[in-house]
Amino acid sequence: MAPSPALIGVITAVAWFCGFVAVHIVGWRAGLSNARSLLVSYMISALGTLITVIALTAGSKTIASVLLAVLLAVMTSACLVILYVPAVYTVLTSLSVQTLIMLRRAAGALPEADLYDHFADRSIVEGRLATLVASGYLVADGARFRLTSRGRKLAKIFRFIKRFWNLGAGG
Amino acid sequence: MKAICLATMMTTVLLLLVTLTFRLAPAKRRARQMLLLYITCTAALVGVSLSTPDDLGFLHRSLLTEPHWLDLALVLFFFTAAFFGGILQLYNLADRGFSLRILIDALEDPSGTIGIEQVMTGYGGGRGIAWMYDKRMRDLLEGDFVLRQNESIVLSANKSWIADLFICIRHFLRLDSR
């Protein structure tokens, strides 16, 4: 018995997503670990998913079955990527994870002051500001950094969420 | 299609519950509070999914998912992704996002700019960069990932595998060799 269009949609999305992860990991190992390479490889995977699902379900009885398969494929792919991206950034940027790694490499213990010297240090701030400039959220303005319109929009959205959820200063 | 409808409905309910809880009865450990709400909503979602007809009373036959087990699997997957990849991430970014807090500090500065010294001493609405790390250290201590012994921080024996796992991942991805 042939699989249903819905099942074809889900399996296709998972297969293309696995391909995306494989390409992303290979790119990462080759030094292409920026957000643009992640986005481009994911867009190719999403496009491949769409084309494959349409091609495989085109012979279905109704157009609604094809649309359902496409919708489930898009949803499955989107859900997989929103689970994958935070995991990637945890590996890349989490200071808590970096603290655990630093402790492990120091035989499991370090003076608290050493950790603060390392993670509450000027170089961490400089690095993060440089990343924000490279990502287009800040622009250098003499010795300071000015918000770009993109950075201003993002800051306003998250300031609203913080206030709406009563999260306090945060950060 | 039933999976999409039910997952969307329950995600909206969860978002409302999280908002109400944060505004009316915030706990010290909000992520744990959110997780409890997610588990409760997941149980309710399974109940709703099993007790409602495949067409939910309004879906056209051609929009019914075959085989039947796929609907329940997808509704759980979509809802789980919406929580862990959506709502929980939004909370993490809003409450703990280092870069986002820098952007908000710049937004709240009258000049609309920010400097390195300002981040060092005024990060987080005037608290300073040490406070940023205090917060992470406090979470690591509360989660028993590390222990404080005299003036040192010690990796918990039963959580050291997490550090090993991240070391392996970073090694495999060649992140530390650049």
Boltz contact constraints between the chains, C-beta under 6 A:
constraints:
  - contact:
      token1: [A, 4]
      token2: [B, 66]
      max_distance: 6.0
  - contact:
      token1: [A, 6]
      token2: [B, 65]
      max_distance: 6.0
  - contact:
      token1: [A, 28]
      token2: [B, 173]
      max_distance: 6.0
  - contact:
      token1: [A, 29]
      token2: [B, 174]
      max_distance: 6.0
  - contact:
      token1: [A, 62]
      token2: [B, 62]
      max_distance: 6.0
  - contact:
      token1: [A, 64]
      token2: [B, 62]
      max_distance: 6.0
  - contact:
      token1: [A, 64]
      token2: [B, 63]
      max_distance: 6.0
  - contact:
      token1: [A, 65]
      token2: [B, 62]
      max_distance: 6.0
  - contact:
      token1: [A, 68]
      token2: [B, 63]
      max_distance: 6.0
  - contact:
      token1: [A, 79]
      token2: [B, 78]
      max_distance: 6.0
  - contact:
      token1: [A, 79]
      token2: [B, 81]
      max_distance: 6.0
  - contact:
      token1: [A, 82]
      token2: [B, 81]
      max_distance: 6.0
  - contact:
      token1: [A, 82]
      token2: [B, 85]
      max_distance: 6.0
  - contact:
      token1: [A, 83]
      token2: [B, 81]
      max_distance: 6.0
  - contact:
      token1: [A, 83]
      token2: [B, 85]
      max_distance: 6.0
  - contact:
      token1: [A, 86]
      token2: [B, 89]
      max_distance: 6.0
  - contact:
      token1: [A, 91]
      token2: [B, 169]
      max_distance: 6.0
  - contact:
      token1: [A, 95]
      token2: [B, 136]
      max_distance: 6.0
  - contact:
      token1: [A, 96]
      token2: [B, 136]
      max_distance: 6.0
  - contact:
      token1: [A, 96]
      token2: [B, 140]
      max_distance: 6.0
  - contact:
      token1: [A, 97]
      token2: [B, 166]
      max_distance: 6.0
  - contact:
      token1: [A, 100]
      token2: [B, 163]
      max_distance: 6.0
  - contact:
      token1: [A, 101]
      token2: [B, 163]
      max_distance: 6.0
  - contact:
      token1: [A, 101]
      token2: [B, 166]
      max_distance: 6.0
  - contact:
      token1: [A, 101]
      token2: [B, 167]
      max_distance: 6.0
  - contact:
      token1: [A, 103]
      token2: [B, 155]
      max_distance: 6.0
  - contact:
      token1: [A, 104]
      token2: [B, 155]
      max_distance: 6.0
  - contact:
      token1: [A, 104]
      token2: [B, 163]
      max_distance: 6.0
  - contact:
      token1: [A, 108]
      token2: [B, 155]
      max_distance: 6.0
  - contact:
      token1: [A, 109]
      token2: [B, 152]
      max_distance: 6.0
  - contact:
      token1: [A, 109]
      token2: [B, 154]
      max_distance: 6.0
  - contact:
      token1: [A, 110]
      token2: [B, 153]
      max_distance: 6.0
  - contact:
      token1: [A, 111]
      token2: [B, 151]
      max_distance: 6.0
  - contact:
      token1: [A, 111]
      token2: [B, 152]
      max_distance: 6.0
  - contact:
      token1: [A, 112]
      token2: [B, 151]
      max_distance: 6.0
  - contact:
      token1: [A, 112]
      token2: [B, 153]
      max_distance: 6.0
  - contact:
      token1: [A, 115]
      token2: [B, 153]
      max_distance: 6.0
  - contact:
      token1: [A, 119]
      token2: [B, 133]
      max_distance: 6.0
  - contact:
      token1: [A, 120]
      token2: [B, 129]
      max_distance: 6.0
  - contact:
      token1: [A, 120]
      token2: [B, 130]
      max_distance: 6.0
  - contact:
      token1: [A, 120]
      token2: [B, 133]
      max_distance: 6.0
  - contact:
      token1: [A, 125]
      token2: [B, 116]
      max_distance: 6.0
  - contact:
      token1: [A, 125]
      token2: [B, 119]
      max_distance: 6.0
  - contact:
      token1: [A, 128]
      token2: [B, 99]
      max_distance: 6.0
  - contact:
      token1: [A, 132]
      token2: [B, 99]
      max_distance: 6.0
  - contact:
      token1: [A, 137]
      token2: [B, 103]
      max_distance: 6.0
  - contact:
      token1: [A, 141]
      token2: [B, 113]
      max_distance: 6.0
  - contact:
      token1: [A, 144]
      token2: [B, 113]
      max_distance: 6.0
  - contact:
      token1: [A, 144]
      token2: [B, 115]
      max_distance: 6.0
  - contact:
      token1: [A, 145]
      token2: [B, 114]
      max_distance: 6.0
  - contact:
      token1: [A, 146]
      token2: [B, 113]
      max_distance: 6.0
  - contact:
      token1: [A, 147]
      token2: [B, 106]
      max_distance: 6.0
  - contact:
      token1: [A, 147]
      token2: [B, 112]
      max_distance: 6.0
  - contact:
      token1: [A, 151]
      token2: [B, 103]
      max_distance: 6.0
  - contact:
      token1: [A, 155]
      token2: [B, 103]
      max_distance: 6.0
  - contact:
      token1: [A, 155]
      token2: [B, 104]
      max_distance: 6.0
  - contact:
      token1: [A, 155]
      token2: [B, 107]
      max_distance: 6.0
  - contact:
      token1: [A, 158]
      token2: [B, 94]
      max_distance: 6.0
  - contact:
      token1: [A, 158]
      token2: [B, 100]
      max_distance: 6.0
  - contact:
      token1: [A, 159]
      token2: [B, 104]
      max_distance: 6.0
  - contact:
      token1: [A, 161]
      token2: [B, 94]
      max_distance: 6.0
  - contact:
      token1: [A, 162]
      token2: [B, 94]
      max_distance: 6.0
  - contact:
      token1: [A, 165]
      token2: [B, 22]
      max_distance: 6.0
  - contact:
      token1: [A, 166]
      token2: [B, 22]
      max_distance: 6.0
  - contact:
      token1: [A, 166]
      token2: [B, 23]
      max_distance: 6.0
  - contact:
      token1: [A, 167]
      token2: [B, 94]
      max_distance: 6.0
  - contact:
      token1: [A, 167]
      token2: [B, 95]
      max_distance: 6.0
  - contact:
      token1: [A, 169]
      token2: [B, 124]
      max_distance: 6.0
  - contact:
      token1: [A, 169]
      token2: [B, 125]
      max_distance: 6.0
  - contact:
      token1: [A, 170]
      token2: [B, 95]
      max_distance: 6.0
  - contact:
      token1: [A, 171]
      token2: [B, 101]
      max_distance: 6.0
  - contact:
      token1: [A, 171]
      token2: [B, 124]
      max_distance: 6.0
  - contact:
      token1: [A, 171]
      token2: [B, 132]
      max_distance: 6.0
